[in-house]
Amino acid sequence: MTVGTRDREGEPPAELTTVEAGMWQAFRDGSVYDLRAGDTAADDPHGRRPWGDDRTVRARVVCWLLLDGPPALAGRVSSLKLTGVRVSGSMDLAGGTVVPYVEFQSCRFDAEVLLPETRFTTVRLVNCAVPRLEAARLQTEGDLHLPRCRFHHGIRLTDAQIGTDLLLNQAVVNRDRGGRSIAADGLNVGQDLQAELLESYGELSLRSATIGVSLSLRGARLTSPYTRLALNAPQLTVERTLYLTPAGVGAAQFSGTTPARGTRVRRFECRGGIRLDDGRFGDAVDLDRARFVLTDDQEVSLRRVQVPELRFLGERPERGRVVLSGARVVNLVDRASSWPGPGSLQMSGFSYEVLVPRGPFPLAERLRWLAAATAEYHPEPYERLAAVLRAGGEDEDAREVLLARQRRRRETLPLGPKLWGYAQDWTVAYGYRPGRAAVWMAVLWAAGSLAFARAGRPGSGDFAEQPPWNPALFALDLLLPVIDLGQVGFWHLTGGWQWLAAALVLLGWVLATTVAAGATRLLRRN
């Protein structure tokens, strides 16, 4: 009998080895075929100890069982469940349809596993050593589980369709010849993609991928010394939340939960750029305690992302840039110590509606945050912050932000307008502190009144009716450029007192003009 035909007598084909015959029987019975020796070091699929023929099955026999295997025993469901088995040769199921349930536990594969355009129900490779997984356009009705596996030359899941969950927890994936660790452009996952505590040594590419629920990279370490990007995921769609947060290490953890107090945790760490441009996230992007190690030309790029809540709570990058240009966020949850310094933050067109600071974030720090994001003056970030503060009932802080905007703008003006700007700032703070004009007016009025009182009664013209001399009313009449109090026209000063009167008139006009400019700006803003 040749491999590929069925034995109608219920016996395995004669050309199968003893180990393969045992696998054949376990397949018909739907039971686990376990070839472990009971020695932890010897059973480690990632260890150096060789596995001999007593633990080896041929890949083509495995393919035969999955594609055209014998019928199940009466009352049983056929499935392939291998534990501690070495698979020799390349397991090639390209284009096939696999009906039985497939599970490999702690197995070794001598050559790459080829699953392009293959259809499965559910596939589980757990703690296996695999040279490479080639699974472009793979389709599963259920899960694809790859936890704790080690892939020496990468994974390809381009345009794969996973019916429910994709699990890569604690997997170790090295780069392929193109520098990618996981190439999953166009991937579609029906529910969760969990890659917690993943170690990726190369570019993790998820361009235009769609995740039906959440994408969890809790505790993952992404390292890409070969390319500029460690996570390349433009146009990524996640229906719920993207987690780049810590994960518990050691004790068993429920995926997606906060580690219990006392549990050792590992932060998400990325050594290389991150690109999430044009991403769509249904609930949040969570960067709590995330660490980014960048070179000068690398970025954490969130250009034009749309998300209800951005939790920017990671560690401040020492180098590189954080780019939020064109991003649209409802709640911005942030920490003052998380944002990079001047020249390393870009926020042109960044829109947010509510600020939710974690820890102290005084207005002075917030203004430095804006200054860091605008190497050249641009009014939009200041206006956005002022609008958010005003909507939250913090009108005084909103005025301070708009005042800071005017002062920043003043530095870009030529000398003449700049001097006029200083005058507006000193007098009424560009109209955002109108009470200051009243103080200046009171000071000038008091000084002028005292001065003219010491001058004595000045000379007067030939008037039939002349008001009594009043130094206070005379000083006030000089300061108010529009209102006539009936003093200036009757009394004539000489000498230095004329210069004092002229100075009060000029100062009165400056105060009146700046107050009018500030009032106009206030009315236009409202």
Secondary structure, DSSP 8 states (H G I E B T S, - for coil): --TTS--TTS---TTS-HHHHHHHHHHHHT-EEE---S-HHHH-TTSSS---GGGEEEHHHHHHHHHH-----TT---EEEEES-EEES-EE-TT-B--SEEEEES-EESS-EE-TT-EES-EEEES-EES-EE-TT-EESS-EE-TT-EETT-EE-TT-EESS-EE-TT-EEE--TTSEEEE-TT-EESS-EE-TT-EEESEEE-TT-EESS-EE-TT-EEE-SSSSEEEE-TT-EESSEEE---EE-SS---TTS---TT--EE--EEESEEE-TT-EESSEEE-TT-EEE--TT-EEE-TT-EEEEEEE-S---SSSEEE-TT-EEEEEEE-GGGS--TTSEE-TT-B-SEEEESS---HHHHHHHHHHH-SS--HHHHHHHHHHHHHTT-HHHHHHHHHHHHHHHHTTS-HHHHHHHHHHHHHHGGGT-THHHHHHHHHHHHHHHHHHHHH---EE---SS-----HHHHHHHHH-SS---S-TTTEE--THHHHHHHHHHHHHHHHHHHHHHHHHHHHHH-
